[in-house]
């Protein structure tokens, strides 16, 4: 049985001024999600750019968060950051 597909829509309000998220302002600028295996993480990495995401810290993949932390960090053109963590 295939695992269910999940997605998290991130939408901006049309009436809001166009401002990038900032860690000191109210709102979400970093969202952390989990995957079950390193293979799944590699697949997310491989497919992320075709969906409009830019990889952050590519030179330190998959340990940008530290040697014991296996994760991918991506950012949207709107400035939203997503961390995808392997939770084995």
N, CA, C and O atoms as a Maestro MAE file, in Angstrom:
{
 s_m_m2io_version
 :::
 2.0.0
}

f_m_ct {
 s_m_title
 :::
 protein
 m_atom[352] {
  # First column is atom index #
  i_m_mmod_type
  r_m_x_coord
  r_m_y_coord
  r_m_z_coord
  i_m_residue_number
  s_m_chain_name
  s_m_pdb_residue_name
  s_m_pdb_atom_name
  i_m_atomic_number
  :::
  1 25 0.843 -1.178 0.000 1 A "UNK " " N  " 7
  2 3 0.000 0.000 0.000 1 A "UNK " " CA " 6
  3 2 0.886 1.238 0.000 1 A "UNK " " C  " 6
  4 15 1.795 1.352 0.823 1 A "UNK " " O  " 8
  5 25 0.636 2.140 -0.891 2 A "UNK " " N  " 7
  6 3 1.430 3.372 -0.995 2 A "UNK " " CA " 6
  7 2 1.091 4.317 0.145 2 A "UNK " " C  " 6
  8 15 -0.050 4.389 0.602 2 A "UNK " " O  " 8
  9 25 2.102 5.034 0.588 3 A "UNK " " N  " 7
  10 3 1.891 6.025 1.652 3 A "UNK " " CA " 6
  11 2 1.033 7.167 1.111 3 A "UNK " " C  " 6
  12 15 1.143 7.516 -0.064 3 A "UNK " " O  " 8
  13 25 0.185 7.749 1.951 4 A "UNK " " N  " 7
  14 3 -0.641 8.865 1.474 4 A "UNK " " CA " 6
  15 2 0.227 10.068 1.127 4 A "UNK " " C  " 6
  16 15 1.233 10.326 1.787 4 A "UNK " " O  " 8
  17 25 -0.165 10.800 0.092 5 A "UNK " " N  " 7
  18 3 0.552 12.014 -0.299 5 A "UNK " " CA " 6
  19 2 0.070 13.142 0.601 5 A "UNK " " C  " 6
  20 15 -1.124 13.267 0.871 5 A "UNK " " O  " 8
  21 25 0.996 13.951 1.057 6 A "UNK " " N  " 7
  22 3 0.650 15.073 1.919 6 A "UNK " " CA " 6
  23 2 1.191 16.354 1.303 6 A "UNK " " C  " 6
  24 15 2.194 16.336 0.590 6 A "UNK " " O  " 8
  25 25 0.533 17.442 1.578 7 A "UNK " " N  " 7
  26 3 1.047 18.739 1.154 7 A "UNK " " CA " 6
  27 2 0.597 19.798 2.142 7 A "UNK " " C  " 6
  28 15 -0.430 19.653 2.805 7 A "UNK " " O  " 8
  29 25 1.362 20.840 2.229 8 A "UNK " " N  " 7
  30 3 1.048 21.973 3.081 8 A "UNK " " CA " 6
  31 2 0.992 23.203 2.194 8 A "UNK " " C  " 6
  32 15 2.035 23.683 1.749 8 A "UNK " " O  " 8
  33 25 -0.193 23.723 1.925 9 A "UNK " " N  " 7
  34 3 -0.273 24.917 1.071 9 A "UNK " " CA " 6
  35 2 0.138 26.161 1.846 9 A "UNK " " C  " 6
  36 15 -0.278 26.361 2.987 9 A "UNK " " O  " 8
  37 25 0.952 26.987 1.220 10 A "UNK " " N  " 7
  38 3 1.354 28.267 1.802 10 A "UNK " " CA " 6
  39 2 0.852 29.351 0.857 10 A "UNK " " C  " 6
  40 15 1.327 29.465 -0.273 10 A "UNK " " O  " 8
  41 25 -0.095 30.133 1.313 11 A "UNK " " N  " 7
  42 3 -0.704 31.159 0.473 11 A "UNK " " CA " 6
  43 2 -0.495 32.523 1.086 11 A "UNK " " C  " 6
  44 15 -0.521 32.673 2.308 11 A "UNK " " O  " 8
  45 25 -0.291 33.506 0.255 12 A "UNK " " N  " 7
  46 3 -0.232 34.893 0.704 12 A "UNK " " CA " 6
  47 2 -1.558 35.574 0.443 12 A "UNK " " C  " 6
  48 15 -2.243 35.257 -0.530 12 A "UNK " " O  " 8
  49 25 -1.921 36.499 1.298 13 A "UNK " " N  " 7
  50 3 -3.160 37.243 1.105 13 A "UNK " " CA " 6
  51 2 -2.934 38.342 0.076 13 A "UNK " " C  " 6
  52 15 -1.912 39.028 0.110 13 A "UNK " " O  " 8
  53 25 -3.880 38.512 -0.835 14 A "UNK " " N  " 7
  54 3 -3.745 39.525 -1.876 14 A "UNK " " CA " 6
  55 2 -3.744 40.945 -1.314 14 A "UNK " " C  " 6
  56 15 -3.137 41.839 -1.903 14 A "UNK " " O  " 8
  57 25 -4.406 41.161 -0.197 15 A "UNK " " N  " 7
  58 3 -4.512 42.507 0.367 15 A "UNK " " CA " 6
  59 2 -3.297 42.902 1.209 15 A "UNK " " C  " 6
  60 15 -3.155 44.067 1.581 15 A "UNK " " O  " 8
  61 25 -2.434 41.953 1.505 16 A "UNK " " N  " 7
  62 3 -1.251 42.246 2.331 16 A "UNK " " CA " 6
  63 2 -0.144 42.856 1.493 16 A "UNK " " C  " 6
  64 15 0.012 42.512 0.321 16 A "UNK " " O  " 8
  65 25 0.619 43.752 2.080 17 A "UNK " " N  " 7
  66 3 1.799 44.249 1.359 17 A "UNK " " CA " 6
  67 2 2.784 43.104 1.132 17 A "UNK " " C  " 6
  68 15 2.881 42.194 1.955 17 A "UNK " " O  " 8
  69 25 3.500 43.148 0.038 18 A "UNK " " N  " 7
  70 3 4.474 42.091 -0.282 18 A "UNK " " CA " 6
  71 2 5.709 42.271 0.575 18 A "UNK " " C  " 6
  72 15 6.591 43.066 0.249 18 A "UNK " " O  " 8
  73 25 5.772 41.531 1.674 19 A "UNK " " N  " 7
  74 3 6.943 41.548 2.554 19 A "UNK " " CA " 6
  75 2 7.391 40.120 2.770 19 A "UNK " " C  " 6
  76 15 6.574 39.218 2.960 19 A "UNK " " O  " 8
  77 25 8.684 39.928 2.738 20 A "UNK " " N  " 7
  78 3 9.212 38.593 3.008 20 A "UNK " " CA " 6
  79 2 9.053 38.274 4.485 20 A "UNK " " C  " 6
  80 15 9.125 39.174 5.321 20 A "UNK " " O  " 8
  81 25 8.833 36.991 4.824 21 A "UNK " " N  " 7
  82 3 8.780 36.605 6.235 21 A "UNK " " CA " 6
  83 2 10.093 36.965 6.923 21 A "UNK " " C  " 6
  84 15 11.154 36.940 6.300 21 A "UNK " " O  " 8
  85 25 10.019 37.291 8.177 22 A "UNK " " N  " 7
  86 3 11.203 37.624 8.958 22 A "UNK " " CA " 6
  87 2 11.056 36.990 10.326 22 A "UNK " " C  " 6
  88 15 9.973 37.016 10.910 22 A "UNK " " O  " 8
  89 25 12.124 36.427 10.839 23 A "UNK " " N  " 7
  90 3 12.038 35.680 12.085 23 A "UNK " " CA " 6
  91 2 11.628 36.529 13.283 23 A "UNK " " C  " 6
  92 15 11.211 35.976 14.300 23 A "UNK " " O  " 8
  93 25 11.732 37.844 13.199 24 A "UNK " " N  " 7
  94 3 11.356 38.708 14.316 24 A "UNK " " CA " 6
  95 2 9.938 39.265 14.188 24 A "UNK " " C  " 6
  96 15 9.467 39.956 15.092 24 A "UNK " " O  " 8
  97 25 9.248 38.976 13.075 25 A "UNK " " N  " 7
  98 3 7.863 39.415 12.912 25 A "UNK " " CA " 6
  99 2 6.928 38.238 13.149 25 A "UNK " " C  " 6
  100 15 7.326 37.077 13.057 25 A "UNK " " O  " 8
  101 25 5.692 38.559 13.451 26 A "UNK " " N  " 7
  102 3 4.682 37.513 13.645 26 A "UNK " " CA " 6
  103 2 4.463 36.750 12.348 26 A "UNK " " C  " 6
  104 15 4.541 37.328 11.264 26 A "UNK " " O  " 8
  105 25 4.192 35.462 12.456 27 A "UNK " " N  " 7
  106 3 3.918 34.626 11.293 27 A "UNK " " CA " 6
  107 2 4.896 33.469 11.204 27 A "UNK " " C  " 6
  108 15 5.786 33.326 12.042 27 A "UNK " " O  " 8
  109 25 4.723 32.655 10.191 28 A "UNK " " N  " 7
  110 3 5.585 31.482 9.995 28 A "UNK " " CA " 6
  111 2 6.661 31.822 8.981 28 A "UNK " " C  " 6
  112 15 6.368 32.309 7.889 28 A "UNK " " O  " 8
  113 25 7.900 31.562 9.345 29 A "UNK " " N  " 7
  114 3 8.963 31.675 8.350 29 A "UNK " " CA " 6
  115 2 9.758 30.381 8.240 29 A "UNK " " C  " 6
  116 15 10.580 30.234 7.336 29 A "UNK " " O  " 8
  117 25 9.517 29.429 9.164 30 A "UNK " " N  " 7
  118 3 10.237 28.153 9.158 30 A "UNK " " CA " 6
  119 2 9.251 27.073 9.563 30 A "UNK " " C  " 6
  120 15 8.592 27.172 10.598 30 A "UNK " " O  " 8
  121 25 9.156 26.043 8.737 31 A "UNK " " N  " 7
  122 3 8.270 24.922 9.002 31 A "UNK " " CA " 6
  123 2 9.107 23.657 8.914 31 A "UNK " " C  " 6
  124 15 9.859 23.481 7.955 31 A "UNK " " O  " 8
  125 25 8.989 22.775 9.896 32 A "UNK " " N  " 7
  126 3 9.741 21.518 9.884 32 A "UNK " " CA " 6
  127 2 8.789 20.354 9.640 32 A "UNK " " C  " 6
  128 15 7.745 20.239 10.281 32 A "UNK " " O  " 8
  129 25 9.171 19.494 8.701 33 A "UNK " " N  " 7
  130 3 8.412 18.293 8.356 33 A "UNK " " CA " 6
  131 2 9.339 17.092 8.478 33 A "UNK " " C  " 6
  132 15 10.560 17.246 8.485 33 A "UNK " " O  " 8
  133 25 8.763 15.899 8.575 34 A "UNK " " N  " 7
  134 3 9.594 14.696 8.681 34 A "UNK " " CA " 6
  135 2 9.322 13.736 7.529 34 A "UNK " " C  " 6
  136 15 8.232 13.703 6.959 34 A "UNK " " O  " 8
  137 25 10.354 12.956 7.207 35 A "UNK " " N  " 7
  138 3 10.248 11.815 6.305 35 A "UNK " " CA " 6
  139 2 10.829 10.622 7.050 35 A "UNK " " C  " 6
  140 15 11.542 10.786 8.040 35 A "UNK " " O  " 8
  141 25 10.519 9.414 6.566 36 A "UNK " " N  " 7
  142 3 10.929 8.221 7.288 36 A "UNK " " CA " 6
  143 2 12.333 7.735 7.022 36 A "UNK " " C  " 6
  144 15 12.935 7.088 7.880 36 A "UNK " " O  " 8
  145 25 12.878 8.036 5.834 37 A "UNK " " N  " 7
  146 3 14.187 7.479 5.472 37 A "UNK " " CA " 6
  147 2 15.047 8.505 4.744 37 A "UNK " " C  " 6
  148 15 14.552 9.520 4.253 37 A "UNK " " O  " 8
  149 25 16.325 8.223 4.686 38 A "UNK " " N  " 7
  150 3 17.255 9.063 3.934 38 A "UNK " " CA " 6
  151 2 16.945 9.015 2.438 38 A "UNK " " C  " 6
  152 15 17.118 10.013 1.738 38 A "UNK " " O  " 8
  153 25 16.489 7.866 1.943 39 A "UNK " " N  " 7
  154 3 16.101 7.772 0.532 39 A "UNK " " CA " 6
  155 2 14.955 8.730 0.212 39 A "UNK " " C  " 6
  156 15 14.959 9.370 -0.840 39 A "UNK " " O  " 8
  157 25 13.976 8.834 1.110 40 A "UNK " " N  " 7
  158 3 12.874 9.768 0.904 40 A "UNK " " CA " 6
  159 2 13.381 11.208 0.903 40 A "UNK " " C  " 6
  160 15 12.934 12.030 0.103 40 A "UNK " " O  " 8
  161 25 14.310 11.506 1.799 41 A "UNK " " N  " 7
  162 3 14.888 12.847 1.856 41 A "UNK " " CA " 6
  163 2 15.623 13.176 0.561 41 A "UNK " " C  " 6
  164 15 15.489 14.279 0.030 41 A "UNK " " O  " 8
  165 25 16.396 12.225 0.057 42 A "UNK " " N  " 7
  166 3 17.101 12.436 -1.209 42 A "UNK " " CA " 6
  167 2 16.122 12.682 -2.361 42 A "UNK " " C  " 6
  168 15 16.393 13.489 -3.251 42 A "UNK " " O  " 8
  169 25 14.986 11.983 -2.338 43 A "UNK " " N  " 7
  170 3 13.972 12.181 -3.380 43 A "UNK " " CA " 6
  171 2 13.348 13.574 -3.277 43 A "UNK " " C  " 6
  172 15 13.146 14.240 -4.292 43 A "UNK " " O  " 8
  173 25 13.044 14.011 -2.065 44 A "UNK " " N  " 7
  174 3 12.511 15.364 -1.872 44 A "UNK " " CA " 6
  175 2 13.519 16.386 -2.381 44 A "UNK " " C  " 6
  176 15 13.147 17.350 -3.050 44 A "UNK " " O  " 8
  177 25 14.780 16.180 -2.069 45 A "UNK " " N  " 7
  178 3 15.828 17.087 -2.538 45 A "UNK " " CA " 6
  179 2 15.870 17.143 -4.060 45 A "UNK " " C  " 6
  180 15 15.937 18.221 -4.649 45 A "UNK " " O  " 8
  181 25 15.830 15.978 -4.685 46 A "UNK " " N  " 7
  182 3 15.924 15.905 -6.143 46 A "UNK " " CA " 6
  183 2 14.738 16.581 -6.828 46 A "UNK " " C  " 6
  184 15 14.891 17.146 -7.912 46 A "UNK " " O  " 8
  185 25 13.565 16.530 -6.212 47 A "UNK " " N  " 7
  186 3 12.355 17.070 -6.831 47 A "UNK " " CA " 6
  187 2 12.024 18.499 -6.401 47 A "UNK " " C  " 6
  188 15 11.147 19.125 -6.995 47 A "UNK " " O  " 8
  189 25 12.695 19.021 -5.396 48 A "UNK " " N  " 7
  190 3 12.299 20.323 -4.827 48 A "UNK " " CA " 6
  191 2 12.446 21.489 -5.798 48 A "UNK " " C  " 6
  192 15 11.591 22.374 -5.814 48 A "UNK " " O  " 8
  193 25 13.490 21.519 -6.599 49 A "UNK " " N  " 7
  194 3 13.693 22.672 -7.489 49 A "UNK " " CA " 6
  195 2 12.634 22.744 -8.583 49 A "UNK " " C  " 6
  196 15 12.250 23.839 -8.995 49 A "UNK " " O  " 8
  197 25 12.159 21.601 -9.057 50 A "UNK " " N  " 7
  198 3 11.125 21.643 -10.098 50 A "UNK " " CA " 6
  199 2 9.786 22.129 -9.539 50 A "UNK " " C  " 6
  200 15 8.857 22.412 -10.296 50 A "UNK " " O  " 8
  201 25 9.692 22.222 -8.229 51 A "UNK " " N  " 7
  202 3 8.483 22.739 -7.582 51 A "UNK " " CA " 6
  203 2 8.698 24.145 -7.022 51 A "UNK " " C  " 6
  204 15 7.889 24.639 -6.236 51 A "UNK " " O  " 8
  205 25 9.794 24.782 -7.433 52 A "UNK " " N  " 7
  206 3 10.022 26.175 -7.061 52 A "UNK " " CA " 6
  207 2 10.775 26.427 -5.777 52 A "UNK " " C  " 6
  208 15 10.792 27.558 -5.293 52 A "UNK " " O  " 8
  209 25 11.394 25.415 -5.210 53 A "UNK " " N  " 7
  210 3 12.150 25.582 -3.963 53 A "UNK " " CA " 6
  211 2 13.643 25.684 -4.261 53 A "UNK " " C  " 6
  212 15 14.153 25.042 -5.179 53 A "UNK " " O  " 8
  213 25 14.331 26.500 -3.470 54 A "UNK " " N  " 7
  214 3 15.779 26.686 -3.585 54 A "UNK " " CA " 6
  215 2 16.431 26.017 -2.380 54 A "UNK " " C  " 6
  216 15 16.045 26.273 -1.239 54 A "UNK " " O  " 8
  217 25 17.417 25.162 -2.634 55 A "UNK " " N  " 7
  218 3 18.096 24.478 -1.528 55 A "UNK " " CA " 6
  219 2 19.009 25.443 -0.788 55 A "UNK " " C  " 6
  220 15 19.778 26.185 -1.400 55 A "UNK " " O  " 8
  221 25 18.916 25.422 0.522 56 A "UNK " " N  " 7
  222 3 19.790 26.209 1.381 56 A "UNK " " CA " 6
  223 2 20.890 25.280 1.913 56 A "UNK " " C  " 6
  224 15 20.653 24.088 2.109 56 A "UNK " " O  " 8
  225 25 22.059 25.810 2.139 57 A "UNK " " N  " 7
  226 3 23.175 25.055 2.742 57 A "UNK " " CA " 6
  227 2 23.515 23.781 1.952 57 A "UNK " " C  " 6
  228 15 23.856 22.760 2.549 57 A "UNK " " O  " 8
  229 25 23.427 23.834 0.638 58 A "UNK " " N  " 7
  230 3 23.668 22.653 -0.206 58 A "UNK " " CA " 6
  231 2 25.055 22.063 0.030 58 A "UNK " " C  " 6
  232 15 25.239 20.851 -0.078 58 A "UNK " " O  " 8
  233 25 26.021 22.904 0.348 59 A "UNK " " N  " 7
  234 3 27.383 22.422 0.566 59 A "UNK " " CA " 6
  235 2 27.514 21.596 1.845 59 A "UNK " " C  " 6
  236 15 28.517 20.908 2.038 59 A "UNK " " O  " 8
  237 25 26.505 21.657 2.723 60 A "UNK " " N  " 7
  238 3 26.554 20.904 3.978 60 A "UNK " " CA " 6
  239 2 25.482 19.813 4.063 60 A "UNK " " C  " 6
  240 15 25.274 19.227 5.125 60 A "UNK " " O  " 8
  241 25 24.800 19.539 2.935 61 A "UNK " " N  " 7
  242 3 23.745 18.511 2.917 61 A "UNK " " CA " 6
  243 2 24.334 17.152 3.207 61 A "UNK " " C  " 6
  244 15 25.397 16.846 2.667 61 A "UNK " " O  " 8
  245 25 23.725 16.323 4.015 62 A "UNK " " N  " 7
  246 3 22.485 16.477 4.756 62 A "UNK " " CA " 6
  247 2 22.687 16.843 6.222 62 A "UNK " " C  " 6
  248 15 21.793 16.626 7.039 62 A "UNK " " O  " 8
  249 25 23.851 17.396 6.569 63 A "UNK " " N  " 7
  250 3 24.151 17.654 7.982 63 A "UNK " " CA " 6
  251 2 24.291 19.137 8.306 63 A "UNK " " C  " 6
  252 15 25.072 19.497 9.186 63 A "UNK " " O  " 8
  253 25 23.552 20.005 7.617 64 A "UNK " " N  " 7
  254 3 23.650 21.446 7.883 64 A "UNK " " CA " 6
  255 2 23.227 21.787 9.311 64 A "UNK " " C  " 6
  256 15 23.670 22.792 9.868 64 A "UNK " " O  " 8
  257 25 22.378 20.960 9.898 65 A "UNK " " N  " 7
  258 3 21.931 21.191 11.272 65 A "UNK " " CA " 6
  259 2 22.809 20.528 12.317 65 A "UNK " " C  " 6
  260 15 22.486 20.558 13.505 65 A "UNK " " O  " 8
  261 25 23.908 19.932 11.896 66 A "UNK " " N  " 7
  262 3 24.811 19.241 12.816 66 A "UNK " " CA " 6
  263 2 25.028 17.803 12.384 66 A "UNK " " C  " 6
  264 15 24.241 17.254 11.613 66 A "UNK " " O  " 8
  265 25 26.081 17.202 12.873 67 A "UNK " " N  " 7
  266 3 26.462 15.856 12.449 67 A "UNK " " CA " 6
  267 2 25.411 14.792 12.751 67 A "UNK " " C  " 6
  268 15 25.312 13.810 12.016 67 A "UNK " " O  " 8
  269 25 24.634 14.960 13.801 68 A "UNK " " N  " 7
  270 3 23.628 13.966 14.182 68 A "UNK " " CA " 6
  271 2 22.248 14.291 13.628 68 A "UNK " " C  " 6
  272 15 21.290 13.563 13.886 68 A "UNK " " O  " 8
  273 25 22.140 15.369 12.875 69 A "UNK " " N  " 7
  274 3 20.842 15.841 12.361 69 A "UNK " " CA " 6
  275 2 20.838 15.694 10.843 69 A "UNK " " C  " 6
  276 15 21.607 16.363 10.153 69 A "UNK " " O  " 8
  277 25 19.977 14.820 10.319 70 A "UNK " " N  " 7
  278 3 19.905 14.564 8.882 70 A "UNK " " CA " 6
  279 2 18.686 15.298 8.331 70 A "UNK " " C  " 6
  280 15 17.545 14.933 8.616 70 A "UNK " " O  " 8
  281 25 18.945 16.342 7.535 71 A "UNK " " N  " 7
  282 3 17.844 17.187 7.080 71 A "UNK " " CA " 6
  283 2 18.193 17.916 5.789 71 A "UNK " " C  " 6
  284 15 19.356 18.039 5.405 71 A "UNK " " O  " 8
  285 25 17.142 18.393 5.137 72 A "UNK " " N  " 7
  286 3 17.229 19.235 3.952 72 A "UNK " " CA " 6
  287 2 16.572 20.561 4.302 72 A "UNK " " C  " 6
  288 15 15.511 20.585 4.926 72 A "UNK " " O  " 8
  289 25 17.194 21.659 3.906 73 A "UNK " " N  " 7
  290 3 16.636 22.989 4.128 73 A "UNK " " CA " 6
  291 2 16.383 23.622 2.764 73 A "UNK " " C  " 6
  292 15 17.292 23.728 1.941 73 A "UNK " " O  " 8
  293 25 15.139 24.042 2.532 74 A "UNK " " N  " 7
  294 3 14.782 24.695 1.278 74 A "UNK " " CA " 6
  295 2 14.028 25.982 1.584 74 A "UNK " " C  " 6
  296 15 13.479 26.160 2.672 74 A "UNK " " O  " 8
  297 25 14.016 26.878 0.593 75 A "UNK " " N  " 7
  298 3 13.344 28.159 0.751 75 A "UNK " " CA " 6
  299 2 12.542 28.455 -0.510 75 A "UNK " " C  " 6
  300 15 13.001 28.200 -1.623 75 A "UNK " " O  " 8
  301 25 11.331 29.000 -0.324 76 A "UNK " " N  " 7
  302 3 10.509 29.390 -1.463 76 A "UNK " " CA " 6
  303 2 10.912 30.782 -1.923 76 A "UNK " " C  " 6
  304 15 11.636 31.492 -1.225 76 A "UNK " " O  " 8
  305 25 10.441 31.164 -3.096 77 A "UNK " " N  " 7
  306 3 10.746 32.508 -3.601 77 A "UNK " " CA " 6
  307 2 10.126 33.597 -2.720 77 A "UNK " " C  " 6
  308 15 10.560 34.748 -2.762 77 A "UNK " " O  " 8
  309 25 9.112 33.238 -1.921 78 A "UNK " " N  " 7
  310 3 8.492 34.190 -1.004 78 A "UNK " " CA " 6
  311 2 9.243 34.298 0.323 78 A "UNK " " C  " 6
  312 15 8.914 35.138 1.161 78 A "UNK " " O  " 8
  313 25 10.255 33.444 0.510 79 A "UNK " " N  " 7
  314 3 11.054 33.503 1.723 79 A "UNK " " CA " 6
  315 2 10.659 32.516 2.806 79 A "UNK " " C  " 6
  316 15 11.208 32.566 3.907 79 A "UNK " " O  " 8
  317 25 9.715 31.613 2.523 80 A "UNK " " N  " 7
  318 3 9.351 30.593 3.503 80 A "UNK " " CA " 6
  319 2 10.429 29.513 3.520 80 A "UNK " " C  " 6
  320 15 10.852 29.034 2.468 80 A "UNK " " O  " 8
  321 25 10.869 29.134 4.714 81 A "UNK " " N  " 7
  322 3 11.882 28.100 4.871 81 A "UNK " " CA " 6
  323 2 11.229 26.822 5.368 81 A "UNK " " C  " 6
  324 15 10.412 26.843 6.289 81 A "UNK " " O  " 8
  325 25 11.602 25.702 4.742 82 A "UNK " " N  " 7
  326 3 11.105 24.402 5.159 82 A "UNK " " CA " 6
  327 2 12.304 23.510 5.445 82 A "UNK " " C  " 6
  328 15 13.238 23.423 4.648 82 A "UNK " " O  " 8
  329 25 12.259 22.859 6.582 83 A "UNK " " N  " 7
  330 3 13.279 21.881 6.988 83 A "UNK " " CA " 6
  331 2 12.619 20.507 6.914 83 A "UNK " " C  " 6
  332 15 11.586 20.275 7.541 83 A "UNK " " O  " 8
  333 25 13.212 19.610 6.154 84 A "UNK " " N  " 7
  334 3 12.690 18.244 6.045 84 A "UNK " " CA " 6
  335 2 13.683 17.336 6.753 84 A "UNK " " C  " 6
  336 15 14.835 17.224 6.334 84 A "UNK " " O  " 8
  337 25 13.241 16.689 7.822 85 A "UNK " " N  " 7
  338 3 14.107 15.930 8.714 85 A "UNK " " CA " 6
  339 2 13.837 14.438 8.580 85 A "UNK " " C  " 6
  340 15 12.683 14.017 8.500 85 A "UNK " " O  " 8
  341 25 14.904 13.635 8.555 86 A "UNK " " N  " 7
  342 3 14.749 12.164 8.587 86 A "UNK " " CA " 6
  343 2 14.507 11.769 10.028 86 A "UNK " " C  " 6
  344 15 15.289 12.091 10.923 86 A "UNK " " O  " 8
  345 25 13.399 11.059 10.235 87 A "UNK " " N  " 7
  346 3 13.048 10.598 11.573 87 A "UNK " " CA " 6
  347 2 13.004 9.077 11.533 87 A "UNK " " C  " 6
  348 15 11.937 8.483 11.379 87 A "UNK " " O  " 8
  349 25 14.160 8.454 11.671 88 A "UNK " " N  " 7
  350 3 14.245 6.987 11.577 88 A "UNK " " CA " 6
  351 2 14.131 6.365 12.936 88 A "UNK " " C  " 6
  352 15 14.180 5.141 13.061 88 A "UNK " " O  " 8
  :::
 }
 m_bond[351] {
  # First column is bond index #
  i_m_from
  i_m_to
  i_m_order
  :::
  1 1 2 1
  2 2 3 1
  3 3 4 2
  4 3 5 1
  5 5 6 1
  6 6 7 1
  7 7 8 2
  8 7 9 1
  9 9 10 1
  10 10 11 1
  11 11 12 2
  12 11 13 1
  13 13 14 1
  14 14 15 1
  15 15 16 2
  16 15 17 1
  17 17 18 1
  18 18 19 1
  19 19 20 2
  20 19 21 1
  21 21 22 1
  22 22 23 1
  23 23 24 2
  24 23 25 1
  25 25 26 1
  26 26 27 1
  27 27 28 2
  28 27 29 1
  29 29 30 1
  30 30 31 1
  31 31 32 2
  32 31 33 1
  33 33 34 1
  34 34 35 1
  35 35 36 2
  36 35 37 1
  37 37 38 1
  38 38 39 1
  39 39 40 2
  40 39 41 1
  41 41 42 1
  42 42 43 1
  43 43 44 2
  44 43 45 1
  45 45 46 1
  46 46 47 1
  47 47 48 2
  48 47 49 1
  49 49 50 1
  50 50 51 1
  51 51 52 2
  52 51 53 1
  53 53 54 1
  54 54 55 1
  55 55 56 2
  56 55 57 1
  57 57 58 1
  58 58 59 1
  59 59 60 2
  60 59 61 1
  61 61 62 1
  62 62 63 1
  63 63 64 2
  64 63 65 1
  65 65 66 1
  66 66 67 1
  67 67 68 2
  68 67 69 1
  69 69 70 1
  70 70 71 1
  71 71 72 2
  72 71 73 1
  73 73 74 1
  74 74 75 1
  75 75 76 2
  76 75 77 1
  77 77 78 1
  78 78 79 1
  79 79 80 2
  80 79 81 1
  81 81 82 1
  82 82 83 1
  83 83 84 2
  84 83 85 1
  85 85 86 1
  86 86 87 1
  87 87 88 2
  88 87 89 1
  89 89 90 1
  90 90 91 1
  91 91 92 2
  92 91 93 1
  93 93 94 1
  94 94 95 1
  95 95 96 2
  96 95 97 1
  97 97 98 1
  98 98 99 1
  99 99 100 2
  100 99 101 1
  101 101 102 1
  102 102 103 1
  103 103 104 2
  104 103 105 1
  105 105 106 1
  106 106 107 1
  107 107 108 2
  108 107 109 1
  109 109 110 1
  110 110 111 1
  111 111 112 2
  112 111 113 1
  113 113 114 1
  114 114 115 1
  115 115 116 2
  116 115 117 1
  117 117 118 1
  118 118 119 1
  119 119 120 2
  120 119 121 1
  121 121 122 1
  122 122 123 1
  123 123 124 2
  124 123 125 1
  125 125 126 1
  126 126 127 1
  127 127 128 2
  128 127 129 1
  129 129 130 1
  130 130 131 1
  131 131 132 2
  132 131 133 1
  133 133 134 1
  134 134 135 1
  135 135 136 2
  136 135 137 1
  137 137 138 1
  138 138 139 1
  139 139 140 2
  140 139 141 1
  141 141 142 1
  142 142 143 1
  143 143 144 2
  144 143 145 1
  145 145 146 1
  146 146 147 1
  147 147 148 2
  148 147 149 1
  149 149 150 1
  150 150 151 1
  151 151 152 2
  152 151 153 1
  153 153 154 1
  154 154 155 1
  155 155 156 2
  156 155 157 1
  157 157 158 1
  158 158 159 1
  159 159 160 2
  160 159 161 1
  161 161 162 1
  162 162 163 1
  163 163 164 2
  164 163 165 1
  165 165 166 1
  166 166 167 1
  167 167 168 2
  168 167 169 1
  169 169 170 1
  170 170 171 1
  171 171 172 2
  172 171 173 1
  173 173 174 1
  174 174 175 1
  175 175 176 2
  176 175 177 1
  177 177 178 1
  178 178 179 1
  179 179 180 2
  180 179 181 1
  181 181 182 1
  182 182 183 1
  183 183 184 2
  184 183 185 1
  185 185 186 1
  186 186 187 1
  187 187 188 2
  188 187 189 1
  189 189 190 1
  190 190 191 1
  191 191 192 2
  192 191 193 1
  193 193 194 1
  194 194 195 1
  195 195 196 2
  196 195 197 1
  197 197 198 1
  198 198 199 1
  199 199 200 2
  200 199 201 1
  201 201 202 1
  202 202 203 1
  203 203 204 2
  204 203 205 1
  205 205 206 1
  206 206 207 1
  207 207 208 2
  208 207 209 1
  209 209 210 1
  210 210 211 1
  211 211 212 2
  212 211 213 1
  213 213 214 1
  214 214 215 1
  215 215 216 2
  216 215 217 1
  217 217 218 1
  218 218 219 1
  219 219 220 2
  220 219 221 1
  221 221 222 1
  222 222 223 1
  223 223 224 2
  224 223 225 1
  225 225 226 1
  226 226 227 1
  227 227 228 2
  228 227 229 1
  229 229 230 1
  230 230 231 1
  231 231 232 2
  232 231 233 1
  233 233 234 1
  234 234 235 1
  235 235 236 2
  236 235 237 1
  237 237 238 1
  238 238 239 1
  239 239 240 2
  240 239 241 1
  241 241 242 1
  242 242 243 1
  243 243 244 2
  244 243 245 1
  245 245 246 1
  246 246 247 1
  247 247 248 2
  248 247 249 1
  249 249 250 1
  250 250 251 1
  251 251 252 2
  252 251 253 1
  253 253 254 1
  254 254 255 1
  255 255 256 2
  256 255 257 1
  257 257 258 1
  258 258 259 1
  259 259 260 2
  260 259 261 1
  261 261 262 1
  262 262 263 1
  263 263 264 2
  264 263 265 1
  265 265 266 1
  266 266 267 1
  267 267 268 2
  268 267 269 1
  269 269 270 1
  270 270 271 1
  271 271 272 2
  272 271 273 1
  273 273 274 1
  274 274 275 1
  275 275 276 2
  276 275 277 1
  277 277 278 1
  278 278 279 1
  279 279 280 2
  280 279 281 1
  281 281 282 1
  282 282 283 1
  283 283 284 2
  284 283 285 1
  285 285 286 1
  286 286 287 1
  287 287 288 2
  288 287 289 1
  289 289 290 1
  290 290 291 1
  291 291 292 2
  292 291 293 1
  293 293 294 1
  294 294 295 1
  295 295 296 2
  296 295 297 1
  297 297 298 1
  298 298 299 1
  299 299 300 2
  300 299 301 1
  301 301 302 1
  302 302 303 1
  303 303 304 2
  304 303 305 1
  305 305 306 1
  306 306 307 1
  307 307 308 2
  308 307 309 1
  309 309 310 1
  310 310 311 1
  311 311 312 2
  312 311 313 1
  313 313 314 1
  314 314 315 1
  315 315 316 2
  316 315 317 1
  317 317 318 1
  318 318 319 1
  319 319 320 2
  320 319 321 1
  321 321 322 1
  322 322 323 1
  323 323 324 2
  324 323 325 1
  325 325 326 1
  326 326 327 1
  327 327 328 2
  328 327 329 1
  329 329 330 1
  330 330 331 1
  331 331 332 2
  332 331 333 1
  333 333 334 1
  334 334 335 1
  335 335 336 2
  336 335 337 1
  337 337 338 1
  338 338 339 1
  339 339 340 2
  340 339 341 1
  341 341 342 1
  342 342 343 1
  343 343 344 2
  344 343 345 1
  345 345 346 1
  346 346 347 1
  347 347 348 2
  348 347 349 1
  349 349 350 1
  350 350 351 1
  351 351 352 2
  :::
 }
}
